[in-house]
């Protein structure tokens, strides 16, 4: 089958898209080797709506199969997660107690456990191993998909933490999530910020684009365009940019230097990083540098109108 060299935007279907550059051909997907499954891809950006996206990609069923085999330890969580603290703050300001909350892509239930029993909590998780951990750890109901929720079930708050970038058309999943939000309720999305200045400078060598499970890269421009052009019954109530990793001055300078080398010569950077890690007695890794140099993640709170 012939693959179009210049694809349409998966969100707005515009033909006017710009190729940013080739993406690294990575053979590990969600912590498991998938060398035979993953295609070589490039990064594109839609001129009309601003969405950045990977192309070509696999079918939805192929991704479902890969996620079903994912290593639950592939996405670690911890008590210091900035996005979880932002969600807790939003909850405290808007839903003091007794809210009905759904965490879409709850993984092993870290956020549900942190929120605790003061709110009614439900999770969605496609990986059954991770879902079982979430049930045991958080004591919450966990379903495999939105479609498997009880008919008519609605929530005061729906969260999608580091999830929407895993879908080729993020607008479709955001629309589905808004459907299960009560009028006056909210949907919180956290994801990499495609308009972070480091991502703009490094293009397809932005560290967040490295992972083959990341298919789409959102920005405030895109989400406002999507809300406006699809006439969603929702508005942007809050936008916050943040970073997961904070670095002291010396570590920041060293990390910035490696990021520049990776941008100019990724193979040389990978070799240097392996040498440094071996010298410190640590396992070598191929993940590119760049995380934490800027506020490269974004928190969106969308309020659903009546």
Buried (B, 14 or more C-beta within 10 A) or exposed (E): EEEEEEBBBBBBEEEEBEBBEEBBEBEBBBBBEBEEBBEEBBBBBBEBBBBBBBBEBBEEEEBEEBBEBBBBEBBEBEEEBBBBEBBBEBBEEBBEEEBBBBBBBBBBBBBBBBBEEEBBBBBBBBBEEBBBBBBEEBEBBBBBEBEEBEEEEBBBBBBBBBBBBBBBBBBEBBBBBBEBBBEEBBBBBBBBBBBBEBBBEBBBBBBBBBBBBBBBBBBBEBBBBBBEEEEBEBEEBBEBBBBBEEBEEEEBEBBBEBBBBBBEEBEEBBEBBBEEEEEEEEEEEBEBBBBBBBBBBBBBBBBBEE
